[in-house]
Amino acid sequence: MKKWLQMTAVSVVLLLSACAPNFQQEDRVVQEKDDENNEKAIIPKYKISENFYRTIMPFEPSEARGMVVNNLNTRYDIHEFETGLMRIAQNSFDTNKYVFKEGQYLDSQTVASWLSRKYTAEQLKDKEMKEEDNVGLNPVDPGKGDLHDRNKKNPIYLAHILEHNYLEEVNGKKGTYQLGGVVIGLALNSVHYYRLEDYGAVYETKIDHAELEREGKKIAGEVVKRLRQMEELKSVPITIALFEQESRSSVTPGNFFAYAEVPRGSSNLGGWQEVRENYVLFPSSEAEQNHRDDMTWFSNFKQDVEEYFPNFNGVVGKGFYLDGQLQDLNINIPIQFYGKSEAIGFTQYVTGLVMEHFPAYVSVQVSVSSVNGQEALIVRKPNQDEPFVHVYQ
């Protein structure tokens, strides 16, 4: 047991050492703003993974930072919308050539105005607004007739707009970076929530995916036209992606389902590319029906965990699928321990089950927790013979 604990401690030190940035290897560069306004910046040479972009420092927050928290339904959607958009970006912008910066061109006022509904001439007059301010991308609510019917026929499609910027090195100017491309994420509602009166009951209407996709692509075309009217963005390549967020009650996030690339200087969206990503809860009827083999592996794992604690049935997993193939499986096991030795023993037992039950090509992460917080973390990367195991002290 003592030897196992020593090996765990060594593995933790090695992991932390491998992931610690080497601050002696930072690139000190110049970020071009315009012909007369350049800024000094730092780009770390170290990347923790080929799947991540280096980030220009000092970190400059987005002009619309924080709005995503209020506009998306769950923290799962918030996280997936942001990280998923970075995955989409990799189709257009190489992680070895481009560096990441939060969006700087769409401020909170612009995003809020674009997320509103379009108004009729009468509504504009009532609101004392000018026609040039009538920039909402969501459909008009005619303001007459039954409220339920109006919301079902004219739901809010667009929930949020997220902008990411990608910088590239200027040809012939080593160490000088400029804007090389923009990636825009459009978060779309799978469920439209509405009230008949202020602070009244909340009603909902589901939005069919085909309808959502059709309207999302229309909105995307209009967004690109507006971006091209901005002096800084009139010629850079733009990638725009559609994200379908889940309902407020969902315990899994939504997913991106399509993206399009707009060439440099053009306002025309190229052909839309399908994105086949989705998350599946284990256990669930969806997993049983659509991913039977994966459900079998998970069920066998869950059953063996419950043999260790016969009255326990709290094993829950979230699987990430790409092109129909399970890529990552994150499992949570909340359980009550009566001592650290029991937690260590259980962690060793679960580590063996991970290696026994799940195929080598799947990345598996198991978090063991109790009322006292995190107890242990087990990570098995694809084709890894020895998992990383850490028992929290």
Contacts in CASP RR format, 6 or more apart in sequence:
PFRMAT RR
TARGET T0000
AUTHOR 0000-0000-0000
METHOD contacts of the structure
MODEL  1
MKKWLQMTAVSVVLLLSACAPNFQQEDRVVQEKDDENNEKAIIPKYKISE
NFYRTIMPFEPSEARGMVVNNLNTRYDIHEFETGLMRIAQNSFDTNKYVF
KEGQYLDSQTVASWLSRKYTAEQLKDKEMKEEDNVGLNPVDPGKGDLHDR
NKKNPIYLAHILEHNYLEEVNGKKGTYQLGGVVIGLALNSVHYYRLEDYG
AVYETKIDHAELEREGKKIAGEVVKRLRQMEELKSVPITIALFEQESRSS
VTPGNFFAYAEVPRGSSNLGGWQEVRENYVLFPSSEAEQNHRDDMTWFSN
FKQDVEEYFPNFNGVVGKGFYLDGQLQDLNINIPIQFYGKSEAIGFTQYV
TGLVMEHFPAYVSVQVSVSSVNGQEALIVRKPNQDEPFVHVYQ
1 344 0 8 1.000
4 344 0 8 1.000
4 348 0 8 1.000
5 344 0 8 1.000
5 391 0 8 1.000
8 389 0 8 1.000
8 390 0 8 1.000
8 391 0 8 1.000
11 388 0 8 1.000
11 389 0 8 1.000
11 390 0 8 1.000
12 390 0 8 1.000
15 388 0 8 1.000
19 48 0 8 1.000
21 44 0 8 1.000
21 46 0 8 1.000
22 45 0 8 1.000
22 46 0 8 1.000
23 44 0 8 1.000
25 44 0 8 1.000
25 45 0 8 1.000
25 46 0 8 1.000
26 42 0 8 1.000
26 43 0 8 1.000
26 44 0 8 1.000
26 45 0 8 1.000
26 57 0 8 1.000
27 42 0 8 1.000
27 43 0 8 1.000
27 44 0 8 1.000
27 45 0 8 1.000
27 175 0 8 1.000
28 40 0 8 1.000
28 41 0 8 1.000
28 42 0 8 1.000
29 40 0 8 1.000
29 41 0 8 1.000
29 42 0 8 1.000
29 43 0 8 1.000
29 56 0 8 1.000
29 175 0 8 1.000
29 176 0 8 1.000
29 177 0 8 1.000
30 38 0 8 1.000
30 39 0 8 1.000
30 40 0 8 1.000
30 41 0 8 1.000
30 173 0 8 1.000
30 175 0 8 1.000
30 176 0 8 1.000
30 177 0 8 1.000
31 38 0 8 1.000
31 39 0 8 1.000
31 40 0 8 1.000
31 41 0 8 1.000
31 56 0 8 1.000
31 167 0 8 1.000
31 176 0 8 1.000
31 177 0 8 1.000
31 178 0 8 1.000
32 38 0 8 1.000
32 170 0 8 1.000
32 176 0 8 1.000
32 177 0 8 1.000
32 178 0 8 1.000
33 39 0 8 1.000
38 176 0 8 1.000
41 56 0 8 1.000
41 57 0 8 1.000
41 58 0 8 1.000
41 177 0 8 1.000
42 56 0 8 1.000
42 57 0 8 1.000
42 58 0 8 1.000
43 54 0 8 1.000
43 55 0 8 1.000
43 56 0 8 1.000
43 57 0 8 1.000
43 99 0 8 1.000
43 177 0 8 1.000
44 54 0 8 1.000
44 55 0 8 1.000
44 57 0 8 1.000
45 54 0 8 1.000
46 54 0 8 1.000
47 53 0 8 1.000
47 54 0 8 1.000
47 95 0 8 1.000
50 95 0 8 1.000
50 96 0 8 1.000
51 87 0 8 1.000
51 90 0 8 1.000
51 95 0 8 1.000
52 86 0 8 1.000
52 95 0 8 1.000
53 86 0 8 1.000
53 89 0 8 1.000
53 95 0 8 1.000
53 98 0 8 1.000
53 99 0 8 1.000
53 100 0 8 1.000
53 166 0 8 1.000
54 99 0 8 1.000
54 100 0 8 1.000
55 99 0 8 1.000
55 100 0 8 1.000
55 101 0 8 1.000
56 99 0 8 1.000
56 100 0 8 1.000
56 101 0 8 1.000
56 167 0 8 1.000
56 177 0 8 1.000
59 102 0 8 1.000
60 101 0 8 1.000
60 102 0 8 1.000
60 104 0 8 1.000
61 102 0 8 1.000
62 102 0 8 1.000
62 103 0 8 1.000
62 104 0 8 1.000
62 106 0 8 1.000
62 163 0 8 1.000
63 103 0 8 1.000
63 104 0 8 1.000
63 105 0 8 1.000
63 106 0 8 1.000
63 107 0 8 1.000
63 108 0 8 1.000
64 103 0 8 1.000
64 106 0 8 1.000
64 107 0 8 1.000
64 108 0 8 1.000
64 110 0 8 1.000
64 111 0 8 1.000
64 161 0 8 1.000
64 163 0 8 1.000
65 102 0 8 1.000
65 108 0 8 1.000
67 108 0 8 1.000
67 111 0 8 1.000
67 112 0 8 1.000
67 160 0 8 1.000
68 78 0 8 1.000
68 81 0 8 1.000
68 82 0 8 1.000
68 160 0 8 1.000
68 162 0 8 1.000
68 187 0 8 1.000
69 78 0 8 1.000
71 115 0 8 1.000
71 159 0 8 1.000
71 160 0 8 1.000
71 187 0 8 1.000
72 78 0 8 1.000
72 81 0 8 1.000
72 159 0 8 1.000
72 160 0 8 1.000
72 187 0 8 1.000
72 245 0 8 1.000
73 159 0 8 1.000
73 191 0 8 1.000
73 245 0 8 1.000
73 246 0 8 1.000
73 247 0 8 1.000
73 248 0 8 1.000
73 250 0 8 1.000
74 245 0 8 1.000
74 246 0 8 1.000
74 248 0 8 1.000
74 250 0 8 1.000
74 253 0 8 1.000
76 246 0 8 1.000
76 250 0 8 1.000
76 251 0 8 1.000
76 252 0 8 1.000
76 253 0 8 1.000
76 254 0 8 1.000
77 187 0 8 1.000
77 245 0 8 1.000
77 246 0 8 1.000
77 253 0 8 1.000
77 254 0 8 1.000
79 253 0 8 1.000
80 243 0 8 1.000
80 253 0 8 1.000
80 254 0 8 1.000
80 255 0 8 1.000
80 279 0 8 1.000
81 160 0 8 1.000
81 162 0 8 1.000
81 185 0 8 1.000
81 187 0 8 1.000
81 243 0 8 1.000
81 245 0 8 1.000
81 253 0 8 1.000
82 162 0 8 1.000
84 243 0 8 1.000
84 256 0 8 1.000
84 277 0 8 1.000
85 162 0 8 1.000
85 164 0 8 1.000
85 183 0 8 1.000
85 185 0 8 1.000
85 241 0 8 1.000
85 243 0 8 1.000
85 256 0 8 1.000
86 100 0 8 1.000
86 164 0 8 1.000
87 256 0 8 1.000
87 277 0 8 1.000
88 183 0 8 1.000
88 185 0 8 1.000
88 239 0 8 1.000
88 241 0 8 1.000
88 256 0 8 1.000
88 259 0 8 1.000
88 275 0 8 1.000
89 164 0 8 1.000
89 166 0 8 1.000
89 183 0 8 1.000
89 239 0 8 1.000
91 239 0 8 1.000
91 259 0 8 1.000
91 261 0 8 1.000
91 273 0 8 1.000
92 181 0 8 1.000
92 183 0 8 1.000
92 237 0 8 1.000
92 239 0 8 1.000
92 261 0 8 1.000
93 166 0 8 1.000
93 180 0 8 1.000
93 181 0 8 1.000
93 183 0 8 1.000
93 239 0 8 1.000
97 168 0 8 1.000
97 169 0 8 1.000
98 166 0 8 1.000
98 167 0 8 1.000
98 168 0 8 1.000
98 180 0 8 1.000
98 181 0 8 1.000
99 166 0 8 1.000
99 167 0 8 1.000
99 168 0 8 1.000
99 177 0 8 1.000
100 164 0 8 1.000
100 165 0 8 1.000
100 166 0 8 1.000
100 167 0 8 1.000
101 164 0 8 1.000
101 165 0 8 1.000
101 166 0 8 1.000
101 167 0 8 1.000
102 163 0 8 1.000
102 164 0 8 1.000
102 165 0 8 1.000
103 163 0 8 1.000
103 164 0 8 1.000
103 165 0 8 1.000
103 182 0 8 1.000
104 163 0 8 1.000
104 165 0 8 1.000
105 163 0 8 1.000
105 165 0 8 1.000
105 182 0 8 1.000
105 227 0 8 1.000
105 230 0 8 1.000
105 232 0 8 1.000
105 233 0 8 1.000
106 161 0 8 1.000
106 163 0 8 1.000
111 160 0 8 1.000
111 161 0 8 1.000
113 133 0 8 1.000
113 135 0 8 1.000
113 136 0 8 1.000
114 135 0 8 1.000
114 136 0 8 1.000
114 137 0 8 1.000
114 158 0 8 1.000
114 161 0 8 1.000
114 223 0 8 1.000
114 226 0 8 1.000
115 136 0 8 1.000
115 137 0 8 1.000
115 138 0 8 1.000
115 158 0 8 1.000
115 159 0 8 1.000
115 160 0 8 1.000
115 161 0 8 1.000
116 135 0 8 1.000
116 136 0 8 1.000
116 137 0 8 1.000
116 138 0 8 1.000
117 136 0 8 1.000
117 138 0 8 1.000
117 139 0 8 1.000
117 140 0 8 1.000
117 141 0 8 1.000
117 154 0 8 1.000
117 156 0 8 1.000
118 134 0 8 1.000
118 136 0 8 1.000
118 137 0 8 1.000
118 138 0 8 1.000
118 139 0 8 1.000
118 140 0 8 1.000
119 127 0 8 1.000
119 129 0 8 1.000
119 134 0 8 1.000
119 136 0 8 1.000
119 140 0 8 1.000
120 140 0 8 1.000
120 142 0 8 1.000
123 143 0 8 1.000
124 130 0 8 1.000
124 131 0 8 1.000
124 133 0 8 1.000
124 134 0 8 1.000
135 226 0 8 1.000
137 158 0 8 1.000
137 219 0 8 1.000
137 222 0 8 1.000
137 223 0 8 1.000
138 156 0 8 1.000
138 157 0 8 1.000
138 158 0 8 1.000
139 154 0 8 1.000
139 155 0 8 1.000
139 157 0 8 1.000
140 154 0 8 1.000
141 150 0 8 1.000
141 151 0 8 1.000
141 154 0 8 1.000
142 150 0 8 1.000
142 154 0 8 1.000
143 150 0 8 1.000
147 194 0 8 1.000
147 196 0 8 1.000
148 196 0 8 1.000
148 203 0 8 1.000
151 192 0 8 1.000
151 194 0 8 1.000
151 203 0 8 1.000
151 205 0 8 1.000
152 205 0 8 1.000
155 189 0 8 1.000
155 192 0 8 1.000
155 205 0 8 1.000
155 207 0 8 1.000
156 189 0 8 1.000
156 192 0 8 1.000
156 194 0 8 1.000
157 188 0 8 1.000
157 189 0 8 1.000
157 207 0 8 1.000
157 212 0 8 1.000
157 215 0 8 1.000
157 216 0 8 1.000
157 219 0 8 1.000
158 186 0 8 1.000
158 187 0 8 1.000
158 188 0 8 1.000
158 189 0 8 1.000
158 216 0 8 1.000
158 219 0 8 1.000
159 187 0 8 1.000
159 188 0 8 1.000
159 189 0 8 1.000
159 245 0 8 1.000
160 186 0 8 1.000
160 187 0 8 1.000
161 184 0 8 1.000
161 185 0 8 1.000
161 186 0 8 1.000
161 187 0 8 1.000
161 223 0 8 1.000
162 184 0 8 1.000
162 185 0 8 1.000
162 187 0 8 1.000
163 182 0 8 1.000
163 183 0 8 1.000
163 184 0 8 1.000
163 185 0 8 1.000
164 182 0 8 1.000
164 183 0 8 1.000
164 184 0 8 1.000
165 179 0 8 1.000
165 180 0 8 1.000
165 181 0 8 1.000
165 182 0 8 1.000
165 183 0 8 1.000
166 179 0 8 1.000
166 180 0 8 1.000
166 181 0 8 1.000
166 182 0 8 1.000
166 183 0 8 1.000
167 177 0 8 1.000
167 178 0 8 1.000
167 179 0 8 1.000
167 180 0 8 1.000
168 177 0 8 1.000
168 178 0 8 1.000
168 179 0 8 1.000
168 180 0 8 1.000
168 181 0 8 1.000
169 175 0 8 1.000
169 176 0 8 1.000
169 177 0 8 1.000
170 176 0 8 1.000
170 177 0 8 1.000
170 178 0 8 1.000
179 232 0 8 1.000
179 236 0 8 1.000
180 236 0 8 1.000
180 237 0 8 1.000
181 236 0 8 1.000
181 237 0 8 1.000
181 238 0 8 1.000
181 239 0 8 1.000
182 227 0 8 1.000
182 233 0 8 1.000
182 236 0 8 1.000
182 237 0 8 1.000
182 238 0 8 1.000
182 239 0 8 1.000
183 238 0 8 1.000
183 239 0 8 1.000
183 240 0 8 1.000
183 241 0 8 1.000
184 220 0 8 1.000
184 223 0 8 1.000
184 227 0 8 1.000
184 238 0 8 1.000
184 239 0 8 1.000
184 240 0 8 1.000
184 241 0 8 1.000
185 240 0 8 1.000
185 241 0 8 1.000
185 242 0 8 1.000
185 243 0 8 1.000
186 216 0 8 1.000
186 219 0 8 1.000
186 220 0 8 1.000
186 223 0 8 1.000
186 240 0 8 1.000
186 241 0 8 1.000
186 242 0 8 1.000
186 243 0 8 1.000
187 243 0 8 1.000
187 245 0 8 1.000
188 212 0 8 1.000
188 215 0 8 1.000
188 216 0 8 1.000
188 242 0 8 1.000
188 243 0 8 1.000
188 244 0 8 1.000
188 245 0 8 1.000
189 207 0 8 1.000
189 212 0 8 1.000
189 245 0 8 1.000
190 206 0 8 1.000
190 207 0 8 1.000
190 209 0 8 1.000
190 212 0 8 1.000
190 244 0 8 1.000
190 245 0 8 1.000
190 246 0 8 1.000
190 247 0 8 1.000
190 254 0 8 1.000
191 204 0 8 1.000
191 205 0 8 1.000
191 206 0 8 1.000
191 207 0 8 1.000
191 247 0 8 1.000
191 248 0 8 1.000
192 204 0 8 1.000
192 205 0 8 1.000
192 206 0 8 1.000
192 207 0 8 1.000
193 202 0 8 1.000
193 203 0 8 1.000
193 204 0 8 1.000
193 248 0 8 1.000
194 202 0 8 1.000
194 203 0 8 1.000
194 204 0 8 1.000
194 205 0 8 1.000
195 201 0 8 1.000
195 202 0 8 1.000
195 203 0 8 1.000
196 203 0 8 1.000
204 247 0 8 1.000
209 244 0 8 1.000
212 244 0 8 1.000
213 242 0 8 1.000
213 257 0 8 1.000
213 258 0 8 1.000
216 242 0 8 1.000
217 242 0 8 1.000
217 258 0 8 1.000
217 269 0 8 1.000
217 272 0 8 1.000
220 240 0 8 1.000
220 242 0 8 1.000
220 260 0 8 1.000
220 269 0 8 1.000
221 240 0 8 1.000
221 269 0 8 1.000
223 240 0 8 1.000
224 238 0 8 1.000
224 240 0 8 1.000
224 262 0 8 1.000
224 267 0 8 1.000
224 269 0 8 1.000
225 267 0 8 1.000
227 233 0 8 1.000
227 238 0 8 1.000
228 234 0 8 1.000
228 265 0 8 1.000
228 267 0 8 1.000
234 265 0 8 1.000
235 264 0 8 1.000
235 265 0 8 1.000
236 264 0 8 1.000
236 265 0 8 1.000
237 261 0 8 1.000
237 262 0 8 1.000
237 263 0 8 1.000
237 264 0 8 1.000
238 261 0 8 1.000
238 262 0 8 1.000
239 259 0 8 1.000
239 260 0 8 1.000
239 261 0 8 1.000
239 262 0 8 1.000
240 259 0 8 1.000
240 260 0 8 1.000
240 262 0 8 1.000
240 269 0 8 1.000
241 256 0 8 1.000
241 258 0 8 1.000
241 259 0 8 1.000
241 260 0 8 1.000
241 275 0 8 1.000
242 256 0 8 1.000
242 257 0 8 1.000
242 258 0 8 1.000
242 259 0 8 1.000
243 254 0 8 1.000
243 255 0 8 1.000
243 256 0 8 1.000
243 257 0 8 1.000
244 254 0 8 1.000
244 255 0 8 1.000
244 256 0 8 1.000
244 257 0 8 1.000
245 253 0 8 1.000
245 254 0 8 1.000
246 252 0 8 1.000
246 253 0 8 1.000
246 254 0 8 1.000
251 281 0 8 1.000
251 318 0 8 1.000
252 279 0 8 1.000
252 280 0 8 1.000
252 281 0 8 1.000
252 318 0 8 1.000
253 279 0 8 1.000
254 278 0 8 1.000
254 279 0 8 1.000
255 275 0 8 1.000
255 277 0 8 1.000
255 278 0 8 1.000
255 279 0 8 1.000
256 275 0 8 1.000
256 277 0 8 1.000
257 274 0 8 1.000
257 275 0 8 1.000
257 277 0 8 1.000
258 272 0 8 1.000
258 273 0 8 1.000
258 274 0 8 1.000
258 275 0 8 1.000
259 272 0 8 1.000
259 273 0 8 1.000
259 275 0 8 1.000
260 269 0 8 1.000
260 270 0 8 1.000
260 271 0 8 1.000
260 272 0 8 1.000
260 273 0 8 1.000
261 269 0 8 1.000
261 270 0 8 1.000
261 273 0 8 1.000
262 268 0 8 1.000
262 269 0 8 1.000
262 270 0 8 1.000
263 270 0 8 1.000
276 321 0 8 1.000
276 322 0 8 1.000
276 323 0 8 1.000
276 324 0 8 1.000
277 320 0 8 1.000
277 321 0 8 1.000
277 322 0 8 1.000
278 320 0 8 1.000
278 321 0 8 1.000
279 318 0 8 1.000
279 319 0 8 1.000
279 320 0 8 1.000
279 321 0 8 1.000
280 286 0 8 1.000
280 287 0 8 1.000
280 290 0 8 1.000
280 291 0 8 1.000
280 294 0 8 1.000
280 318 0 8 1.000
280 319 0 8 1.000
280 321 0 8 1.000
281 287 0 8 1.000
281 316 0 8 1.000
281 317 0 8 1.000
281 318 0 8 1.000
281 319 0 8 1.000
282 294 0 8 1.000
282 295 0 8 1.000
282 298 0 8 1.000
282 316 0 8 1.000
282 317 0 8 1.000
282 318 0 8 1.000
282 319 0 8 1.000
282 329 0 8 1.000
282 331 0 8 1.000
283 295 0 8 1.000
283 298 0 8 1.000
283 299 0 8 1.000
283 302 0 8 1.000
283 316 0 8 1.000
287 294 0 8 1.000
287 295 0 8 1.000
287 298 0 8 1.000
288 295 0 8 1.000
291 321 0 8 1.000
291 326 0 8 1.000
294 319 0 8 1.000
294 326 0 8 1.000
294 329 0 8 1.000
297 357 0 8 1.000
297 358 0 8 1.000
297 359 0 8 1.000
298 317 0 8 1.000
298 329 0 8 1.000
298 357 0 8 1.000
300 357 0 8 1.000
301 315 0 8 1.000
301 331 0 8 1.000
301 353 0 8 1.000
301 354 0 8 1.000
301 357 0 8 1.000
301 358 0 8 1.000
302 313 0 8 1.000
302 315 0 8 1.000
304 353 0 8 1.000
304 357 0 8 1.000
305 312 0 8 1.000
305 315 0 8 1.000
305 333 0 8 1.000
305 350 0 8 1.000
305 353 0 8 1.000
306 312 0 8 1.000
306 313 0 8 1.000
306 315 0 8 1.000
308 346 0 8 1.000
308 349 0 8 1.000
309 335 0 8 1.000
309 346 0 8 1.000
312 335 0 8 1.000
314 333 0 8 1.000
314 334 0 8 1.000
314 335 0 8 1.000
315 331 0 8 1.000
315 332 0 8 1.000
315 333 0 8 1.000
316 331 0 8 1.000
316 332 0 8 1.000
317 329 0 8 1.000
317 330 0 8 1.000
317 331 0 8 1.000
317 332 0 8 1.000
318 329 0 8 1.000
318 330 0 8 1.000
318 331 0 8 1.000
319 326 0 8 1.000
319 327 0 8 1.000
319 328 0 8 1.000
319 329 0 8 1.000
319 330 0 8 1.000
320 326 0 8 1.000
320 327 0 8 1.000
320 328 0 8 1.000
320 329 0 8 1.000
321 327 0 8 1.000
326 362 0 8 1.000
327 362 0 8 1.000
327 363 0 8 1.000
328 362 0 8 1.000
328 363 0 8 1.000
328 364 0 8 1.000
328 365 0 8 1.000
329 358 0 8 1.000
329 362 0 8 1.000
329 363 0 8 1.000
329 364 0 8 1.000
329 365 0 8 1.000
330 365 0 8 1.000
330 367 0 8 1.000
331 364 0 8 1.000
331 365 0 8 1.000
331 366 0 8 1.000
331 367 0 8 1.000
332 366 0 8 1.000
332 367 0 8 1.000
332 369 0 8 1.000
333 350 0 8 1.000
333 366 0 8 1.000
333 367 0 8 1.000
333 368 0 8 1.000
333 369 0 8 1.000
334 369 0 8 1.000
334 370 0 8 1.000
335 346 0 8 1.000
335 368 0 8 1.000
335 369 0 8 1.000
335 370 0 8 1.000
335 375 0 8 1.000
336 370 0 8 1.000
336 371 0 8 1.000
337 343 0 8 1.000
337 346 0 8 1.000
337 370 0 8 1.000
337 375 0 8 1.000
340 391 0 8 1.000
343 368 0 8 1.000
343 370 0 8 1.000
343 375 0 8 1.000
343 376 0 8 1.000
343 391 0 8 1.000
344 376 0 8 1.000
344 391 0 8 1.000
346 368 0 8 1.000
346 376 0 8 1.000
347 368 0 8 1.000
347 375 0 8 1.000
347 376 0 8 1.000
347 378 0 8 1.000
347 389 0 8 1.000
347 391 0 8 1.000
350 366 0 8 1.000
350 368 0 8 1.000
350 376 0 8 1.000
350 378 0 8 1.000
351 378 0 8 1.000
351 387 0 8 1.000
351 389 0 8 1.000
354 364 0 8 1.000
354 366 0 8 1.000
354 378 0 8 1.000
354 380 0 8 1.000
354 387 0 8 1.000
355 380 0 8 1.000
355 387 0 8 1.000
358 364 0 8 1.000
358 380 0 8 1.000
360 382 0 8 1.000
360 383 0 8 1.000
360 384 0 8 1.000
361 382 0 8 1.000
361 383 0 8 1.000
362 382 0 8 1.000
363 380 0 8 1.000
363 381 0 8 1.000
363 382 0 8 1.000
364 378 0 8 1.000
364 379 0 8 1.000
364 380 0 8 1.000
365 377 0 8 1.000
365 378 0 8 1.000
365 379 0 8 1.000
365 380 0 8 1.000
366 376 0 8 1.000
366 377 0 8 1.000
366 378 0 8 1.000
366 379 0 8 1.000
367 374 0 8 1.000
367 376 0 8 1.000
367 377 0 8 1.000
368 374 0 8 1.000
368 375 0 8 1.000
368 376 0 8 1.000
368 377 0 8 1.000
368 378 0 8 1.000
369 375 0 8 1.000
373 392 0 8 1.000
374 392 0 8 1.000
375 391 0 8 1.000
375 392 0 8 1.000
376 389 0 8 1.000
376 390 0 8 1.000
376 391 0 8 1.000
376 392 0 8 1.000
377 388 0 8 1.000
377 389 0 8 1.000
377 390 0 8 1.000
377 392 0 8 1.000
378 387 0 8 1.000
378 388 0 8 1.000
378 389 0 8 1.000
379 387 0 8 1.000
379 388 0 8 1.000
379 389 0 8 1.000
380 387 0 8 1.000
380 388 0 8 1.000
END
